[in-house]
């Protein structure tokens, strides 16, 4: 982490992922561990912690959010998304996500950005569009809203375009050979998908991305 900060300089937004009260472990941590996690990640150069609970249990996010904010990190709250297997009902609808977002807001949880995170890569583009629209309706216009998915089910590019159309401020990508499959959509693919559109993915230069790709392949 120190090396990453040295390389990118003081202004880059370096983000890590935390599983609520599990932080970076697979089991629940004590309050002291949750607090120490935020303290040490801040000390070693992290800017933002993306804070999620796989079951959308908001109570599992509250204390970790307090620690993240206390130690001067940016807190990105997360609502976990997916599509249910055939025949399953009762969760992971737009109304379900709206209820989770209202729980986060009612809890008074401080966050600087909100991410809808589909680690399964199974959400349908229409649901993604309607979910981002719902969040835009409930949140301040200045709130940064992101969507994260994987290429697992082959619909990630369609989902990202749907999210952007609905008003998402950001999406997560990867670069070949680390993109596609169960990873994120390829950055060059998304640049092509948004070409000649209203969406600007950061004035990125394809030649520089290709050079980065060469480094990844060599390593």
N, C-alpha and C positions, 0 to 999 in steps of 0.2 A: 504494500500500500504506500509506503514511503517512496519507493522507487517510482511508482505510477505518478505520484504528485510531483516528484522532481522532474519527470519527463514532460508532463503536460503543462506545468506552470501553475501559478496560484489561482487563475481565473476559471479553469475548466470545472464543470459540474461533474464530479466523480460520485457515482451512485452505487450503493450496495443493496442487497435484498435481505430482509429480515422477516422471520416467521412469527411476528408478534411476541408473545411471551416465551416462545421457543428460541428466539433470536436466530442464530445460525446452527442450532443443534436440532436433533430430532425429538428431544424430550423437553418438557417444561422446565424452564430455569427459575431459580429463586429471584426475588426482587433485586437482590444485590447483583446477581449475574446480569439481569436485564439492564440495570443501570450501568454496570461496568462495560457492557457491550457498547452502549451509546458513547460513553466517555472515551473508550479506547479507539473506536472508529473515528470519532472527531479528532482525537490527538494525532492519528496517523493519516489524515488527509481526506477523509470522506466528506462530501458536501451534503448529499441527500441519502436518506434511508427510505427505501420503498418497503412499507410495512403491511404485511398481509396475514390473513388467517384463511386457510383452505376451505373452512366451513362457514366463512363469513360470520363468525362469532365476534361481534363488536367488543364484547367484554375482554376478549383476549388481545385486543389492540390498544386498549385505553392506557394501561400503565407503560407499555413500551413507547407509546406516543408521547406521554409525559416526559420520559427519559430523553427521547430524541430531541424534543424541544428544549428541555432544560440544559442540555449540553451544547446548544447552539447549532444543531444540524437542521437542515430542512426536512420536514416530514411529509412523505408522500403516502397518503392513505390509499388503500386498495379495496376494491370490490372484486371478488373472484367470480369469473364467468365460465360457463361451459354449456354444451347442449346435453340433454339427458339421453340415455339409451332409449331405443324404441319401446313404447308402452309405459314409460315412466312419466309421472306427472307430479306437480306439487311444488316445484322449485325451479330456479333458473329461468324465470320469465322476466319480462321488463318490470312487471309489478313487484316481483320478488326483489329485484335490484333496487327499485325505488324505495322499498321498505328498508333495505339495508342502509342506503344512503341517508334516509331520514333518521335512522338510529344513530348513525355517525354524527349527524348535525345536532340531534337532540342531546347527545352525550357531551356536547361542547368540545369535542376533540379538535385541537388545533392542527391544521394541515395547510401546506403551501401548494399542494397539487393533489390531484386525484387520478388514480390509474384503474381502469377496468382491465383486469388481467385474466386472459384465457390461456392457461398453461397447457390445456388439452388440445387447443387448436380446432375445436369442434363447433364453436358458435356459428350460427347462421348469419350471413351478412345483413339480412333484414332486421334481425334482433339486435345486432350491433348498432345499426343505424338508429333504431328506436330507443335503445338504451342511452346512447350519447345524447340524443335529443332530449330525453327525460332529464339527464343530468344538467344539461345546459339550462333547462327551465328552472331547476331548483337552485342552482349555484349562481354566485356572483359572476358577472360577465368577465371579470379579470382572472377568475380561477383557471389555472392551467389543468386541462383534462387530457389524459393520454389513453391510448388503447394498445394493449400488448397481446400478441397471439403467436402461434407457431404454425408451421406449414403442414402439420401432421395429417389433416384431413384434406389438404389441397385447396382450401378456400381462403387462405390468409390474405392474398392480394385483394380479393373482392371485399374481405372484411375491413382491410385498411382503407380502401377507397370509400367504403360505406361510412367508416368512422370519420374520415376527413370531411365527407359531404355533410355529415351531421353536426360538425363543429368541433371535432377533436383538434387539439393544438399540437399533438405529437404522436408518433408511432415509434416502435422499436424494430430495428432491422439488424441483420448480420451480413457478413461479407464472405463469399465463397473462399475457401472450402468449408467454412463454418456455418453456412446458411442452408436453408431448405431442410427437407426431411422433417425431423422433429425439432429443428431449430427455428429461428425466425426467418421470414422472407428475406430474399437477397436485396441488398441496398440498391444495386444497379437495376434490378428488376423494378423496384418501386420508383426509382428516378424515371425509368422509361414509362411506367404506368401513369405517372403524374405529369409527363411532358406536355407542354402547351396547355396546361390547365391553370387554375387559380391557386394551386397548392405549391408552395415552395418548401422543399425539404432542407433548406439551409444553404442554398447557392453552392452546393457541392460540385467539385470538378471530377468528372469521370476518370481522367488520367491519373489523378492522385489516388482515387479508389483502387484503380488497377495496380498501382505501385504497392499499395497496402496489401492487396490480394497476393502479390508476388512474395511479400514478406511472410504472410501466413502459410503459403505453400512451402516455402523454403524451411520454415520452422516446424 
